[in-house]
Amino acid sequence: MENLPRKSLQSLPEYIPGKQVDEVVKEYKIENVIKLASNENPFGPSPKALEAIKKNLTSLNIYPDQHHHILREALSQKYSLTKENFIIGNGSDEIMLMIAQTFLSFGDEVIISSHTFSMYEFVTKLMDGVAIVADLKNFSYDLEAMQSKISKKTKLIFLCNPNNPTGTIFTSDQFEKFMRNVPEDVLVIVDEAYSEFVDSSDFANTIDYVKRGRNVIVLKTFSKAYGLAGLRIGYAISTPKIIKTLNLVKMPFNVNRLAIFGAVEALKDIDFLEKVLKNNIEGKEYLYRELQKLKLQFLKTQANFIFIDVQRDCDEVFIELIRRGVIIRPLKTFGFPKAIRVSIGKKEQNEKFISSLKDCF
């Protein structure tokens, strides 16, 4: 058995998800547990999405639409593009895998950043690519450093904007300068899982580069702002030629019917999205104030989570918070041994987190 798996699997980084509430309740024998670890929507799915899901429960005997026409049509209207500019995935991470399967051969180089979402390195190594890592600068993506690492072997560049776990962004000017120096035969992938939460006026307009015909793929998800993480649905925006090529590796019926119908209605529920974003703004301002009182350093965020320097072993803080019924994300696996990431929850969840954090210090 030892000789059967591909050798590249031996070096794959393990993805470690946030602990589940049921797991903590069982392990620590406590109740009233809140989860602020995985950047999930504290309000759940929108009412319109839930209604669509319930309406289609009796049609689960029917295969889903292979080409996801109704969702791609809805997205084309949202972004003023064509249906041919979109591909739908079982979460945006499935599309990351599609990209690696489509474009990477043995030894191809992929430029990624340190201290970022681990799936970029995972899909690269899974397809026998070589990850070339550029360090963050002031907790943000250093696009100049990434550009300097481009070589004749470079196939892909993965960017995360806002970055997970720091919540920082790169600006329009920074991205424009970066793109001027990226060769035409290199594909740039921008993961914008948290873009709905951005309130900076200087956020890079990556979709404009798709409209210009550049080799850019923009990844989006329904898991965060739209509250459909459990249904696993995301999408990519790119040129029709790139999308057509990605479709060559897409598995048949890769996204279930309920996810498609729920996503279509979630896009229409503007009132719900505004409620989610308003809560996020109010929540982060509250957390900023309370963290300042605790004299803990943190990064101002453009996402729905906050990076906090707890000035001690993050795993210890993680356990102490769990014992108080609060699940957060320790960031040792991201390369920050004294930092945690906390999702911005509802008012009462944020208050419980702060109260529990005070007990830890």
N, C-alpha and C positions, 0 to 999 in steps of 0.2 A: 504493500500500500504506500510506503514512504516514497517510492519512486514514481508513482502515478501522477500526482498533481504537477502542474506546470511550475517551474522554478521561480517564476515571477511572483507566485502567490506567497512565497516565504517572506518577502519583504513588504507585503501590503500593510499599510497602517490600519489599525482596527478602529472602526467608528464606534464611539461610546455614546449612546443616547442618554438623555436625562432620565433620572429615576421616575418611575410611575407612582402615583398616589397609592394604589392598591398594594404595591410592593412595600412601600414605607409603612403603611398601616399594619401589614402582616408582620414585617420584620421588627418594628419598634413598638408595636402594640399601643399605638396612639391614634386618636381620632382628630377630626377637624384639620386635616392636612391640606395645605395649599401648594400648588405646583407653579413655581416661577422659574423654571429651568429650561424650557424648550421654546420660548418665544411664541407660545400659542396665543390665540385670541381669547381673552378672558370672557368674552360675550358669547363664544361659540359661533355656529353658523348664523347667517341672516335668516329672518323669518321667511322670506321669499324662497331662499334656497331649501329650507326645511320643507316648505309646502311642496316644492317641485319633487323633492326626494320621496316624500310620502305618496305623492300622486303616482309615482312610477314604480312603487314597490311590487305591484302585481305583474309587472312586465319583465321580471328578472329571468324568465325562461327564454328571453330573446337576446341574441348576441347584440353587443353595442355596435354603433355605426363605426366601421373600420376607419373612416376618414374624418370623423368628428365634425361633420359639416356645420351643424347648428352653432357649435361653440366657435369654430373658426370664422363663421359669418359674423357672430356677435363681436369678436375681437377685431375683425377688419373694420367694423363700424366705429369701434372705440378709438382705434389708432389711425383711421383714415388710410388704411392699406388694403391689400387684396387678401383673399383667403390663402393664396399661394405663399404669403409671407409668414405663415404660422404652421407649427407642428405642435401636437399635444402629447404630453408624456405622463406617465404614472408617477407624478411628482417631478419637479425640475431635475432631481438627481438622476432620473432615468434618461433624461435628455443629455445630461453630462456624459453618461455612459455611451449613448448613441454617438455623440461627437467623437469620443475616443475610439470607438469601434470603426467609425467612418474614416477618420483622418490619420490615425496613428499606425505606423509600422515599427518593427523592432528598431530600437535605437533612436527614434525621433525624439527631439527635445521639446519639452513643454515648460514654459516659464510661469512660475507661480510665486506668490509671496509667502514669507514666513507668517506665523501667527494669524492664520485665516482658516476658512472652512476646509475640512480635511478631504472632502470628496474630490477635489481637484487632483490632489496627489494620488488618491486611491484609483481613480479611473485611468490616470496616466500609467501607473505601475501595472495595473491589471492588463493593459494592452502592450506591455513591454516597452513603454516609453521611458524617457529619462527626465525626471523633474529637476529643473534648474531653479534654485530658490534665491529670491532677492529679499533682503531684510526690510521690515517696516521702517519708516522714518517718522519719529514723533507719533507713534501709534497709528500712522496712516500709510496707505499704499505709496511707495516711492516709485512713481512711474518712470522717472529718469533712470533709476537703478535697474528697473526691469528692462527698459529699452536697451540699456548698455549690454545686456546679456544675450541679445538676439544674435544668433549665428546662422550659418548655412544649414544647420541641422534643425533649426527651430520650426515647428509646425503650428503650435498653438500657444496662446497666452491667455491664462485665466485671471480675471479681475473680479473683485467682490465689492459692490458699491450700493449701499453702505457695507463696510466690512464687518463680518462676524468673526470675532466677538467684540471689537472695539467700538463699533457704531460710528466710525469716522467715514468721511467721503473724500473722493477726489473731485475737483471742480471742472467746469466746462473748459476753461483755459488750459488746465493741466492735461485733460484728455485730448484736446485739439492738438497741443504740442506733441503729445505722445503719438497720436495717430499719424502725424506728418512724418514721423521717423520709423513707422512700421512698414516693412516691405509688403508688396501686394500679395505675395505668396504665403503670408503668415495670417492665420485666422485668430481674431481677438474675440474672446467670449466674456461677456460682462454679466455676472450674476446679480440681479437686482431684486432679490427675494424680499427686501425690506423697503423698496423704493416708495411705496405708498405713504410711509411714515415720514419721509423727508420733508422738512419745512424750509430748507435753505434755498434761496433763489439762484444759487450758483451751482446747483446739481447738474452734472453732465447730461446732456440730451443725446444719449447713445442711439436712439431710434432714428435720429436725423442722419446718422452715418449709414444705417440700413437703407434709408430712402435715397442716399447718394450712390448706393451700389457698392459700398465698401465691404470687405470681408469681415463682417461683424455679426455675432450672434448675441442677442439680448435674452437672458433667461428671466422668467417671471413665475410666480407661484400663487396658488389660491390658499396656501397653508397658513399664511400669517394674517394679513389684514382682513381676508375674507373668511377665515375661520373654518377651512375645510381640510385641515391637516390629516384627519383620519380617513378621508376619501382618496388621498394621494392623487393630486392633479396639478400639473404645471404646464407651461408652454414656452416655446422659443419663438423669437421674431428675427427673421433674417431675409436675405434676398431669396426670390423664388428658386434660383439655381441651387443655393446651399440647402434650402428646405427639401427640394426634390432629392438631393443626394442623401440627406439624413433619412428620408423615408425608405431608402433601400435597406436599412438595418432595423427599422421599426418593426416590432413584433405585431402580428395581427391582433386586433381587439385588445390593445395594451391598456386602455382606460375603460373602467366600467360605466355602465349606463347611468347609475345614480350620480357619479362624479360629474359626468357631462351635463346632465340636466340641472344639477345643483349649481355648477359653475356659471351656466348661462344666466340663471336667475340671480345669482350673487352679483354679477356685473350690473344688473339693473337696479339693485337695492342701494341707491345712492344715500338715502337717509341713514341706513345702517352703517355704511362705511364712514359717513361723517361723524356718527356717534362714536365709532371706534377710534377715529383719529383725534377727536376732541378729548376723549378719555386719556389717550396716550400723551397728549400735550400737558393736560392737567396733572397726570400721574408723574411725568418726569420732572415737572417743576416742583412738585411736593417732595419727591425723592432727592432732588438737588438740595433743597433747603435743609432737609433732615440729615443728609450726609455731611453737609457743611458743619452742622451743629456737632456731629460726631468727630469732626476733624479728619474725615477719611477722604482721600483723594479719589476722584472719579473723572471719567471722560464725558463731556457733553455729547449727547447721542443724536443721531439722525435716524435711529431705528426704534424698535419697541423693546429695547433692553438697555441696561446701563452696565458699563465696565467699571468695577470698583477695586481699588487697591486696598486690601484689608491688612496689609503690613505684617502678615504672619502666614503660616502654612494654610493655603486655601482649603485643603482637605479637612483640616481640623475645624475650620469655620463651617464647612459644609456639613459635617457630622453634628456640630453643636446646633446648627439651624434645623436640621432634620429632627433632632430630639425635641425641638420646640414646634414641630409641625410645619416647617417651611422648607421646600425643596428649591435649591438654586443650582447653578452650574459652577463647579470649581474649574479653574482654567489651567490647571497643571498640564493637561494634555494639549493645550494650545500653546504651551511654552511660557505661561505666566504663573509661576508657582505661588505667588502671593496675591492673586487676584481672583475675583468671582464675577460672574455675569448674572444679573437678575432681570427677569422679564418684568415689564411694567404691567401691573394687573389693575383690577378695579380698586377703588378707593380703600375699601376695607382690607383687601389683600396687601396693598402697599403699606398700610398702617401696621398690619400684623408683621410684615417683614421688618419694618423699622424697629418695632418694639422688641422683636426677637434678636435683631442685630445688636441693639443696645445691651441686651443681656450677655452677649458674647464678648463685650468690651468693658 
